[in-house]
Amino acid sequence: MKIETNSTSLALENNVVIFILKPGQQYNLKGSSFYAEIGENFTWTCEIFIPPDQTLGVVTFYRNNSICATVGHINGMCLFENANPRYTSGCSSSLRYTLTIPAENMTEFEQGSVWRCEYFADDIFKSSDATLTIASM
């Protein structure tokens, strides 16, 4: 027996359930609210798993296909490099990372921007694209 969705496949072989992740869109990217508001902080949270044959929990956040930040939880420490000074990043846990657009940078410039997070070493493991929508625009 085999059950498939867009991102996963479950198979039953010899009474053992086998869970297979398909390439792309296994990570979860969520905004801090449904709509952003001008002049208010907005945070993206990326929930991940560490891919097979990898040992590091590290993701890269992208805005309109440009790198904004790389964040990781390594040896019990949250490490990050912000490629764009408009944003801040950090770790909520060893498998949950954040990128925040501070209130002073939440402007009309962000309307319609497309965001994703992906594993730093392999873009097969990533979130679906998420479009930032500002309320009242």
HELIX and SHEET records of a PDB file:
HELIX    1   1 ALA A  103  ASN A  105  5                                   3    
HELIX    2   2 GLU A  108  GLU A  110  5                                   3    
SHEET    1   A 3 LYS A   2  GLU A   4  0                                        
SHEET    2   A 3 THR A   8  GLU A  13 -1                                        
SHEET    3   A 3 VAL A  16  LEU A  21 -1                                        
SHEET    1   B 4 ASN A  28  GLY A  31  0                                        
SHEET    2   B 4 PHE A  42  GLU A  47 -1                                        
SHEET    3   B 4 ARG A  96  ILE A 101 -1                                        
SHEET    4   B 4 THR A  88  SER A  93 -1                                        
SHEET    1   C 5 MET A  77  ASN A  82  0                                        
SHEET    2   C 5 SER A  66  ILE A  74 -1                                        
SHEET    3   C 5 GLY A  57  ARG A  63 -1                                        
SHEET    4   C 5 VAL A 114  TYR A 119 -1                                        
SHEET    5   C 5 ALA A 130  THR A 131 -1                                        
END                                                                             
